[in-house]
Amino acid sequence: MVRTPFEYDRIFYNEIILEMETQWNRKLSDHEKHVLIEGYKYGRLAEMENEIKILEVK
């Protein structure tokens, strides 16, 4: 079952965009930023779902 990820404040997206631009030593294109933001949202969703599973086991 695929759930819809949460929308986060823009500051969280800016942080990960800045991190990638720093690592790659260049500005990201609008498309790259969009893909990065979508990946970030789904990554956070997966992380939350795993934490819930861990808490359910306890």
N, C-alpha and C positions, 0 to 999 in steps of 0.2 A: 504494500500500500504506500503510495507516494503522497506525502503531505505537503501543503503549501508552506514554504518557509516564511519566517517573520521578516518584516521590513525593519531595518535598523536605522538609527539616526545617521545622517550624512557623515558625521564625524568619524564613525567606525569605518565607513567605506574610504574616506579620505586617508585614514591611517594605513590601510592595506595598499591603497594606490601609491602612496608616498613610499612605502616599504619596497614595492616592486620597482618603482622608478629609480630608487636609490640603488637597488641591487643590479638593475640592468643599465644604470647610468644613462637614462634617456626618458623622455616623456612618453607615456602610453597614449596610443590612439584612442578615440572614443569607443571603437569596437573592443579593443583590449580591456578598457575600463569596464565596459558592460559585461564582458565574459568573466572578468575577475570578480565583479560584484555578485553576479549570479552564482559563481563557484563558492564565494565566501558565504552567501546565504545558505546554500545547501550543505556546506561543510559544517556550519554552526548548527543546522538542523540535525545532522547526523550525530554530532557531538552531544547534543541535548538528548536525543533518543537513546544513545548509549548510556548516558548518565542515569536516565530513568530506569533502564533495564538493570543497571547495577544496584540502584536503590530498591527495586522490586525484589531482588534476590535476598537482600539483607533481612 
